[in-house]
Amino acid sequence: MARFIDFQTNFSTGELDPLLRGRVDLAQYNNALAKATNVIVQPQGGIKRRPGSRYIAELPNTGSESAGNGVRLVPFEFSVDDSYMLCFVHQRMYVIKDRTVIANINGSGNSYLTISSITSSMLDGLNFTQSADTLILVHPDLAPITIVRGATDADWTATAITFNSVPQYAFSFSVSNPAAALTPSATSGNITLTASASVFSASDVGQYINVTPQGRLRIVTYTSGTAVNVVAEYPLFNTFTIAQNDWELEAGYEDVWSVSRGWPRTVTFHEGRLFFGGSKSRPSTIWASKIGLFFDFAPEENLDDDAIEATLDTNQLNTITAIVSGRDFQCFTTGGEFYVPQTGTEPITPTTFTFKAVSRNGMKPDTTVQALESGSVFIQRQGKSLNEFLFSDTQLTYVTQKISLLAGHLLKGPHRISLLRSTASDQADLLYLVNEDDGSIALFSILRSQNIVAPSELITDGEFLDVATDVVDVYTVTKRTFNSTNKYFIEVFCEQCFTDCAFTGASAGGATSLPHEGATLNVICDGVPQGDEVVSSGAVLFDRESTTSYEVGLPMTVYVQTMPAELNLQSGTRTGFKKRIAQVNAVVFETQHININDQIVPFRNFDNPLLDDPVPTFTGIKRLDGTLGYSREAAITVQQTLPLKMTLLSLECKLAVHQGT
């Protein structure tokens, strides 16, 4: 019976796809986990119990306003000191600041702002951007809206944008040659045209006049049947009278955005312009405003600061799903990824705005793009992979690569995505993807400078519906069922909480006004777990009164399983051999409780203070002996059955390997 030492120094690969079980040749295999549930992989290589979630508010669950019909979280940063999380349901907007819902919005007595134009059917496809103190919301069925905070946290307005000019498009094109000669007052700029007969009408505003041999004029004002004002998009040669046969009237042009034609699908700011991408009628077109004039979109003289219009004309349909202001202007479509090349520090102009294709992966509609330190991250069109779009200094172009290659099984219909940026050296960027299929969250801990992409799975008693980040706070909307009734909650991940949908307080003998009717809750008093309690009539009683603090909330399942131990010996591997884990040494940091292979690891000694004091945190090595049973897998499981701190840095195990079959 030979014995060997297997030492897993870190878990920086995160949870590995089961399809890679046989790839013991991969370097990542030795740092991977078979399961990583409700833990976060740290950039140093350890794993930490994820934060619990604190209850913020309950959303409507009946009528058309029910969050079950649709809900959307949108972050809004008003200033360095004031940031908000906006929560939209059918025709309502809730405002959360510092983990508290703002009450009495605009003096209405309501904790929400009524926005009748935003319905539940629009929330999935809602797209947004922000400039200074103004948030812009767009949707193909919604006239673009600005949301502005007023003088106080409770002062908010939502207003449809009034455009200075809207691009035109000939949805029903026709050409005619009216029977009249034209006399122009100038050759360029604003021109008055006088006709020799009454040939114009008010409906001609927005239409075009083409002149032979040169000149293209857009009608901007109707004066009479014989006089109109025009703008020269291409100037005339001279002011001579234009004979009847030397000009023609192009008709059929109308506003490209309207109730009948639809509205922009995506929006962003880039280099002093407001960009819109795609619409219901023109899904593959980009429009950019004039420089500094964010609501003026009609191209005029093709100068460098003029408005821009460009269409993605390729050999396939490219419905625009996202536009991003990054190193360059980036455009994501259902058919592929594109960017607008720029030379050096030269800005984008109407004459230089051209698309260059990068890849043909396509992006999933109604999802958003997140910007990492290295590039942009998006969900592939079928929702089967998480892709990164980044610039390659060696190839001098953008490339797309799959960063979820080793953990594709965690993507189960991802439809909401949010990024919590690293704020300390012991943190990585945390990318949250909410899965529509089962309500879980696929969490990717990312530190690209160290090639760390470590996924884990977050689950809760219920379903995650949405996730968004307000600077350093990660908010979620959850669906939970109590006594056969669905309820919807706004919650925030909180480092001080060890349970989900948690309520906290100070000195008390119980907790009241709880929404978890009929559910069994964990109870923590003064940092010490008490017996679980069942909520009855919205209340629970504690085993003993709390002196300084209490927390009650839904239990959280923490489960970690290593990959099966694989020994590469000179005589070969031992994949099919029976093995027994004879000893486990766990290196932990500030940990209070842990179970290894279903055995409780002791953390409290009899020389500690009173037993009703909190369990002291331990940093060091915990040894577990006497694990029984042979198996061909020989994996270590780590669990937590109490709501306490846990950070696991590494695992060492002594393996007894059977020499037979």
NUBALUM-287798 format. One line per 4 residues: number of its first residue (from 1); their letters; for each residue x, y, z of C-alpha. Coordinates in steps of 0.1 Angstrom, whole numbers, plus 5000, padded with zeros to 4 digits. Each point is the difference from the previous one (the first is absolute). Layout:
NUM) A) X:Y:Z; ...
***
This chain:
1) MARF) 5000:5000:5000; 5020:5030:4987; 4994:5035:5014; 5005:5032:4981
5) IDFQ) 4996:5037:5008; 4978:5022:4977; 5001:5037:5006; 4975:5024:4984
9) TNFS) 5017:5033:5006; 4972:5022:4986; 4966:5000:4983; 5007:5026:4974
13) TGEL) 4983:4981:4971; 4966:5000:5019; 4973:4975:4991; 5010:4978:4970
17) DPLL) 4976:4988:4973; 4992:4963:5006; 5009:4994:4963; 5036:5006:5011
21) RGRV) 5001:4973:5026; 5024:4979:4980; 5024:5029:4991; 5025:4993:5028
25) DLAQ) 5026:5013:4976; 4987:5035:5003; 5020:5023:5023; 4967:5015:5012
29) YNNA) 4988:4965:5012; 5023:5001:5031; 4985:5034:5011; 4964:4992:4992
33) LAKA) 4968:4990:5019; 4973:4976:4989; 4974:5022:5019; 5003:5035:5014
37) TNVI) 4966:5010:5013; 4995:5033:5018; 5037:5008:5002; 5021:5027:4984
41) VQPQ) 5035:4991:4986; 5025:5026:5012; 5028:5012:4977; 5026:4986:5025
45) GGIK) 4985:4965:4994; 4978:4994:5030; 4963:4997:5002; 4977:5020:5023
49) RRPG) 4964:4996:5010; 4979:5024:4980; 4983:5029:5018; 4964:4996:5010
53) SRYI) 4973:5023:4987; 4983:5027:5020; 4963:5007:4995; 4994:5034:4985
57) AELP) 4963:5001:4989; 4972:4978:4987; 4987:5007:4965; 4963:4997:4989
61) NTGS) 4990:4964:4993; 4964:5005:4988; 4984:5019:4971; 5018:5015:4970
65) ESAG) 5027:5015:5022; 5011:4966:5013; 5037:4994:4996; 4991:4966:4987
69) NGVR) 4990:5018:4967; 5035:5015:4997; 5026:5018:5021; 5032:5019:4991
73) LVPF) 5028:5015:5021; 5018:5030:4986; 5029:5017:5018; 5002:5038:5000
77) EFSV) 5030:5020:5013; 4990:5037:5007; 5033:5011:5015; 5030:4986:5018
81) DDSY) 4980:5001:5033; 4965:4991:4986; 4993:4968:4981; 4967:4981:4997
85) MLCF) 4985:4967:4989; 4968:5005:4979; 4976:4970:5000; 4974:5000:4972
89) VHQR) 4968:4980:5000; 4969:5006:4979; 4996:5039:4998; 5019:5005:5032
93) MYVI) 5035:5009:5010; 5014:4995:5035; 5030:5018:5012; 5025:4984:5025
97) KDRT) 5029:5020:5016; 5023:4986:5026; 4980:4968:5002; 4968:5018:5008
101) VIAN) 4969:5007:4978; 4994:5037:4996; 4965:5009:5012; 4975:5027:4990
105) INGS) 5014:5005:4965; 4992:5035:4987; 4977:5005:5031; 4975:4975:4986
109) GNSY) 5000:4978:5032; 5011:4971:4978; 5034:4982:5002; 5001:4999:4962
113) LTIS) 4998:5023:4970; 4973:4992:4975; 5013:4997:4964; 4970:4989:4979
117) SITS) 5020:4996:4968; 5022:4972:5014; 4981:4967:5001; 5010:4966:5013
121) SMLD) 5004:4987:4964; 5028:5025:4994; 5021:4993:5030; 5021:4971:4986
125) GLNF) 5010:5021:4969; 5006:5033:5019; 5033:5015:4992; 5016:5030:5017
129) TQSA) 5030:5024:5002; 5009:5030:5022; 5016:5034:4995; 5005:5022:5030
133) DTLI) 4967:5000:5020; 4978:4987:4972; 4991:4964:4993; 4987:4991:4966
137) LVHP) 4978:4969:4995; 4991:4985:4966; 4980:4971:4987; 4987:4993:4964
141) DLAP) 4964:5007:5012; 5008:5030:5023; 5007:5036:4990; 5034:5006:5017
145) ITIV) 4996:5013:5035; 5023:5020:5023; 5000:4994:5037; 5013:5029:5021
149) RGAT) 5005:5004:5038; 4989:5033:5013; 5011:5020:5031; 4995:4971:5024
153) DADW) 5000:4962:5001; 4962:5000:4997; 4998:5024:4971; 4999:4981:4966
157) TATA) 4987:5007:4965; 4996:4977:4970; 4995:5018:4967; 4999:4990:4964
161) ITFN) 5029:5015:4980; 4991:5028:4976; 5024:4997:4971; 5013:5031:4982
165) SVPQ) 5000:4980:4968; 4994:4964:4991; 5017:4980:4971; 4978:4993:4970
169) YAFS) 4996:4968:4980; 4981:4992:4968; 4978:4971:5012; 4979:5005:4969
173) FSVS) 5022:5015:4973; 4987:5019:4969; 5015:5024:4975; 4981:5027:4980
177) NPAA) 5008:5029:4977; 4977:5029:5008; 4992:5024:4971; 5018:5031:5012
181) ALTP) 5034:5017:4998; 5019:5008:5033; 5020:5031:5009; 5024:4996:5030
185) SATS) 5010:5029:5022; 5034:4985:5007; 5022:4971:4992; 5006:4985:5035
189) GNIT) 4988:5001:5036; 4964:5013:5004; 4984:5007:4967; 4966:5013:4989
193) LTAS) 4986:4984:4969; 4974:5018:4979; 4980:4980:4975; 4985:5013:4968
197) ASVF) 4967:4981:5008; 4982:4987:5031; 5016:4966:5004; 5008:4997:5038
201) SASD) 4978:4990:5029; 5005:4998:5038; 5005:4962:4998; 5033:5007:4980
205) VGQY) 5018:5010:5032; 5027:4975:5006; 5001:4989:4964; 5030:5005:4976
209) INVT) 5007:5018:4967; 5027:4986:4977; 5015:5025:4975; 5019:4991:4968
213) PQGR) 5030:5002:4997; 5006:5006:5037; 4980:5008:5031; 4979:4982:5027
217) LRIV) 4976:5021:5020; 4979:4991:5030; 4967:5019:5004; 4998:5014:5036
221) TYTS) 4972:5026:4998; 4969:5003:4979; 4991:5037:4992; 4975:4996:4971
225) GTAV) 4994:4980:4968; 5028:5019:4983; 5025:5005:5029; 5018:4977:5024
229) NVVA) 5032:5003:5021; 5026:4972:4996; 5033:4990:5014; 5028:4991:4975
233) EYPL) 5014:4966:5009; 5020:5002:4967; 5004:5036:4987; 4989:5013:4967
237) FNTF) 5024:5012:4973; 4983:5034:4996; 4968:5020:5006; 4987:4997:4964
241) TIAQ) 4964:4989:4995; 4996:4963:5000; 4980:4987:4971; 4971:4976:5006
245) NDWE) 5018:4971:4985; 5031:5006:5021; 4985:4992:5034; 4979:4974:5017
249) LEAG) 4981:4996:5033; 5008:4970:5021; 4970:4992:5023; 4992:4973:5025
253) YEDV) 5024:5012:5027; 4987:5000:5036; 5014:5001:5035; 5020:4968:5006
257) WSVS) 4987:4999:5036; 4963:5003:5007; 4971:4981:5015; 4994:4982:4967
261) RGWP) 5037:4994:4991; 5013:4992:5035; 5027:5016:5022; 5037:4994:5006
265) RTVT) 5010:4966:5016; 5034:5009:5015; 5017:5032:5012; 5034:5012:5012
269) FHEG) 5022:5032:5001; 5033:5000:4981; 5024:5029:4992; 4975:5028:5007
273) RLFF) 4971:4984:4981; 4969:4981:5009; 4998:4968:4981; 4969:4979:4993
277) GGSK) 5002:4965:4986; 4973:4981:4981; 4962:5006:5000; 4970:4978:4993
281) SRPS) 4999:5011:4963; 5038:5004:4995; 5016:4974:5023; 5035:5003:4985
285) TIWA) 5005:5038:4999; 5021:5022:5023; 4991:5037:5005; 5023:5025:5017
289) SKIG) 4991:5036:5010; 5019:5031:4992; 5030:5007:5023; 4986:5015:5032
293) LFFD) 4965:5002:4987; 4987:4967:5014; 4964:5002:4986; 5009:5013:4965
297) FAPE) 5003:4970:4976; 4993:5013:4965; 5031:4999:4978; 5005:5033:4981
301) ENLD) 5033:5010:4985; 5021:4970:5008; 5025:5020:5020; 5021:4983:5027
305) DDAI) 4976:5010:5028; 4969:4991:4980; 4976:4972:5009; 5008:4964:4988
309) EATL) 4980:4972:4986; 5014:4966:4989; 4985:4966:4994; 5016:4966:5005
313) DTNQ) 4997:4985:4965; 5015:4965:5000; 4989:4967:4986; 4978:4993:5030
317) LNTI) 4975:5016:5024; 5017:5021:5027; 4974:5011:5024; 5019:5024:5024
321) TAIV) 4997:4988:5036; 5026:5023:5017; 5023:5029:4993; 5029:5008:5023
325) SGRD) 5024:5029:5005; 5033:4984:5006; 5035:5003:4986; 4981:5003:4967
329) FQCF) 4963:5001:4992; 4988:4964:5003; 4969:4986:4984; 4985:4966:5010
333) TTGG) 4973:4984:4979; 4982:4966:4997; 5023:4992:4971; 5034:5011:5012
337) EFYV) 5022:5025:5016; 5013:5032:4984; 5020:5031:5009; 5007:5034:4984
341) PQTG) 5038:5003:4994; 5016:5033:5009; 5035:5012:4991; 5020:5012:5029
345) TEPI) 4981:5028:5018; 4979:5009:4970; 4963:5003:5010; 4970:4983:4983
349) TPTT) 4986:5021:4971; 4972:4994:4975; 5027:4992:4973; 5021:4976:5022
353) FTFK) 4971:4981:5017; 5004:4965:4985; 4994:4966:5016; 5026:4972:5001
357) AVSR) 4988:4964:5008; 5018:4981:5027; 4981:4967:5005; 4967:4983:4993
361) NGMK) 4990:4988:5034; 4971:5023:5005; 4986:5014:5032; 4969:4989:5019
365) PDTT) 4972:5026:4996; 4987:5019:5031; 5033:4995:5018; 5027:5025:5008
369) VQAL) 5038:5004:4995; 5023:5004:5030; 5034:5016:4998; 5029:4982:5017
373) ESGS) 5035:5014:5005; 5010:4982:4968; 4970:5001:4977; 4962:4997:4997
377) VFIQ) 4981:4969:5011; 4968:4988:4984; 4977:4970:4999; 5001:4980:4967
381) RQGK) 4968:5000:4980; 4988:4966:5010; 5010:5007:5037; 5024:4971:5000
385) SLNE) 5032:5019:5006; 5014:5031:5016; 5023:5018:4975; 5026:5027:5004
389) FLFS) 5005:5026:4973; 5035:5016:5004; 5027:5018:4980; 5030:4979:4990
393) DTQL) 5032:5021:4999; 5017:4972:4979; 4973:4998:4974; 4990:5037:5002
397) TYVT) 4964:4992:5000; 4973:4987:5023; 4996:4963:5007; 4973:4980:5017
401) QKIS) 5007:4971:5024; 4978:4978:5022; 5008:5005:5037; 4974:4975:5011
405) LLAG) 5016:4971:4981; 5008:4980:5032; 4966:5007:5017; 4974:5001:4973
409) HLLK) 4976:4978:5021; 4994:5030:5023; 4983:5020:4972; 4964:4990:5001
413) GPHR) 4982:5026:4980; 5019:5031:5012; 4980:5032:4995; 5012:5026:5025
417) ISLL) 5036:5009:5006; 5018:5024:5023; 5036:5007:5011; 5013:5009:5034
421) RSTA) 5034:5016:4994; 5029:4992:5023; 5006:5026:5027; 5029:4984:5018
425) SDQA) 5031:4979:4994; 4984:4969:5015; 4970:5002:4977; 4993:4991:4964
429) DLLY) 4974:5013:4976; 4968:4981:5007; 4977:4994:4970; 4965:4989:5009
433) LVNE) 4978:4982:4974; 4964:4992:5009; 4987:4968:4985; 4964:5000:4988
437) DDGS) 4997:4962:4999; 5004:4993:5037; 5005:5034:5017; 5036:4994:5010
441) IALF) 5029:5024:4995; 5032:4991:4982; 5027:5020:5017; 5033:5005:4983
445) SILR) 5029:5013:5021; 5023:5017:4974; 5035:5014:5002; 5012:5001:4964
449) SQNI) 5035:5012:5009; 5006:4967:5018; 4979:4979:4975; 4975:4992:5027
453) VAPS) 4964:4992:4989; 4985:4980:5029; 4963:4992:4998; 4977:4989:5028
457) ELIT) 4962:4996:5004; 4978:5020:5023; 4966:4986:5010; 4974:5010:5024
461) DGEF) 4966:4989:5015; 4981:5012:4969; 5012:5016:4968; 5022:5030:4991
465) LDVA) 4982:5021:4974; 5024:5029:4995; 5033:5014:5011; 5016:5035:4998
469) TDVV) 5029:5018:5016; 4998:5034:5018; 5037:5009:5002; 5009:4975:5028
473) DVYT) 4966:4985:5008; 4986:4971:4980; 4962:5000:5000; 4977:4971:4990
477) VTKR) 4964:4994:4994; 4989:4966:5013; 4969:4979:4997; 4992:4980:5031
481) TFNS) 4970:4978:5008; 4985:5000:5036; 4969:4980:5008; 4994:4994:4962
485) TNKY) 5001:5038:4994; 5026:5015:4977; 5016:5031:5013; 5026:5024:4984
489) FIEV) 5027:5017:5019; 5028:5026:4995; 5030:4988:5019; 5037:5010:5002
493) FCEQ) 5030:4977:5005; 5014:5010:5034; 5033:4989:5015; 4986:5003:5035
497) CFTD) 4971:4975:4992; 5003:4962:5001; 4964:4992:4988; 4978:5010:4971
501) CAFT) 4972:5025:5000; 5013:5009:5035; 4985:5023:5026; 5023:5015:5026
505) GASA) 4996:5019:5032; 5014:5008:5034; 4988:4988:5035; 4969:4979:4997
509) GGAT) 4983:4968:5010; 4986:4994:4965; 4993:5014:4966; 4967:5012:4985
513) SLPH) 4986:5012:4967; 5018:4972:4981; 4988:4991:4965; 5013:4964:5002
517) EGAT) 4967:4985:5013; 5004:4963:5007; 5037:4999:4992; 5027:4987:5023
521) LNVI) 5026:5027:5006; 5035:5000:5015; 5003:5021:5031; 5033:5017:5011
525) CDGV) 5001:5019:5032; 5031:5020:5009; 5020:4981:4975; 4989:4966:5013
529) PQGD) 4977:4977:4979; 4969:4990:5020; 4974:4973:4992; 4981:5004:4967
533) EVVS) 4965:5015:5003; 4969:4998:4979; 4983:5033:4991; 4964:5001:5013
537) SGAV) 4978:5031:4995; 5031:5019:4988; 5020:4994:5031; 5026:4978:5017
541) LFDR) 5011:4997:5036; 5037:4995:5009; 5014:4974:5023; 5015:5029:5019
545) ESTT) 4998:5037:4997; 5027:5017:4979; 5021:5025:5019; 5016:5020:4972
549) SYEV) 4988:4986:4967; 4980:4973:4982; 4995:4986:4965; 4972:4979:4987
553) GLPM) 4998:4987:4965; 4998:4970:4976; 5028:4974:5003; 5026:5000:4974
557) TVYV) 5015:4968:4985; 5038:5001:4998; 5015:4969:4983; 5034:4994:4985
561) QTMP) 5014:4968:4984; 5034:4995:4987; 5008:4983:4967; 5008:4963:5005
565) AELN) 5036:4995:5011; 5022:4990:4971; 5036:4988:5007; 5024:5001:4971
569) LQSG) 5027:4975:5011; 5029:4986:4980; 4980:4968:4996; 4970:5019:4986
573) TRTG) 4968:5016:5013; 4977:4985:5026; 4967:5011:4985; 4982:4967:5003
577) FKKR) 5016:4988:5032; 4982:5000:5033; 5011:5027:5024; 4994:5011:5036
581) IAQV) 5005:5035:5014; 5019:4992:5032; 5006:5035:5012; 4991:5036:4990
585) NAVV) 5018:5032:5009; 4980:5031:4993; 5017:5034:4999; 4973:5025:5011
589) FETQ) 4999:5038:5007; 4978:5017:5026; 4976:4970:4999; 4974:4991:5027
593) HINI) 4984:4969:4986; 5006:4973:4973; 4990:4964:4993; 5024:4978:4981
597) NDQI) 4987:4967:4985; 4969:5003:5022; 5021:5003:5032; 4999:5032:5021
601) VPFR) 5034:5016:5005; 5003:5014:5036; 5006:5037:5004; 4991:5006:5037
605) NFDN) 5022:4988:5028; 4991:4997:5037; 5025:5027:5009; 4980:5025:4979
609) PLLD) 4978:5026:5017; 4964:4993:5008; 4983:4975:4976; 4973:5025:4991
613) DPVP) 5026:5024:4987; 5007:5000:4962; 5022:4972:4987; 5035:5015:4996
617) TFTG) 5014:5002:4965; 5029:4977:4992; 5028:5005:4976; 5023:4970:4994
621) IKRL) 4998:4963:4993; 4972:4977:5010; 5007:4963:4999; 4974:4973:4995
625) DGTL) 5008:4963:5005; 4981:4968:4996; 4981:5005:4968; 4985:4966:4992
629) GYSR) 4992:4982:4967; 5016:4993:4967; 4989:5015:4966; 5013:5005:4966
633) EAAI) 4993:5038:5002; 5016:5009:5033; 4987:5036:5001; 4998:5023:5030
637) TVQQ) 4968:5018:5008; 4998:5032:5021; 4967:5012:5014; 4986:5025:5025
641) TLPL) 4969:4992:5020; 5003:5031:5022; 4998:5037:4989; 5036:5009:5009
645) KMTL) 5032:5012:4983; 5020:4977:4977; 5030:5006:4978; 5018:4969:4987
649) LSLE) 5035:5006:4986; 5012:4965:4990; 4996:4963:5007; 5026:4973:5006
653) CKLA) 4989:4964:5002; 5018:4967:5006; 4988:4973:4976; 5001:4963:5005
657) VHQG) 4999:4983:4966; 4990:4964:4995; 5026:4982:4979; 4975:4977:4984
661) T) 4973:5009:4976
***
